[in-house]
Amino acid sequence: MVDVAFLTRVRIFANLNGKQLQSLPDKFQPRRYQRGEVIFHEDDPAARMHIIVDGLGKISIASEDGREGTSLSSNPGTASVR
């Protein structure tokens, strides 16, 4: 369960008031992923928001020659939409 105290540290929620923050936790569905597991691909439709609560994430994009390039490393409290 994601709690309000955690959400206050997530940058995209920084300007929400207490009532708005209180309405958010029950809208989230916690998921666990294994190391190296792909969560979404570059061309997938944006269907949900991901917020890292614990652990690390990496967003990689293949270069034109097929090599992997890291475009973003994510830490707890980081959000991305996908």
C-alpha positions in Angstrom: 0.0 0.0 0.0 1.3 3.5 -0.9 0.8 5.9 1.9 0.2 9.7 1.9 3.6 10.4 3.6 5.4 8.7 0.7 3.3 10.5 -1.9 4.3 13.9 -0.4 7.9 13.1 -1.4 7.0 12.3 -5.0 7.7 15.4 -7.1 4.6 15.4 -9.3 2.4 15.4 -6.2 4.2 18.2 -4.4 1.6 20.9 -5.1 -1.4 18.8 -4.0 -3.2 19.8 -0.8 -3.9 17.3 2.0 -7.4 16.4 0.8 -6.1 15.7 -2.7 -3.3 13.5 -1.3 -5.6 11.6 0.9 -7.7 10.6 -2.1 -4.7 9.0 -4.0 -3.5 5.9 -2.1 -6.5 3.6 -2.9 -6.1 4.4 -6.6 -2.7 2.7 -6.8 -2.2 -1.0 -7.5 1.2 -2.1 -6.0 3.2 -4.5 -8.3 6.5 -6.2 -7.8 9.0 -6.8 -10.6 12.0 -9.0 -10.8 15.5 -7.7 -11.6 15.8 -7.3 -15.3 12.1 -7.7 -16.0 10.7 -5.4 -18.7 7.8 -3.3 -17.4 6.9 -1.6 -20.7 8.3 -1.1 -24.2 8.9 2.3 -25.9 5.9 2.1 -28.3 3.4 0.7 -25.7 0.3 2.9 -25.2 0.4 5.0 -22.0 -2.1 3.1 -19.8 -0.8 3.6 -16.3 1.6 5.5 -14.1 4.6 3.8 -12.4 6.0 5.1 -9.1 9.1 3.4 -7.7 8.5 2.8 -4.0 11.5 0.6 -3.3 14.5 -0.3 -5.5 15.8 1.1 -8.7 14.5 1.2 -12.3 16.2 1.9 -15.6 14.7 3.2 -18.8 16.7 2.2 -21.9 16.3 3.1 -25.5 18.1 1.2 -28.3 20.3 3.4 -30.5 20.1 3.3 -34.3 22.9 0.7 -34.3 21.0 -1.5 -31.9 23.0 -0.9 -28.8 21.2 -0.2 -25.5 21.5 3.4 -24.2 20.3 4.3 -20.8 18.2 7.5 -20.9 17.1 7.6 -17.3 17.9 5.8 -14.0 15.0 6.0 -11.5 15.1 6.0 -7.8 12.3 5.6 -5.2 9.8 8.5 -5.5 10.4 8.8 -9.2 7.3 8.6 -11.4 6.9 7.8 -15.1 3.8 7.5 -17.2 3.4 4.5 -19.5 
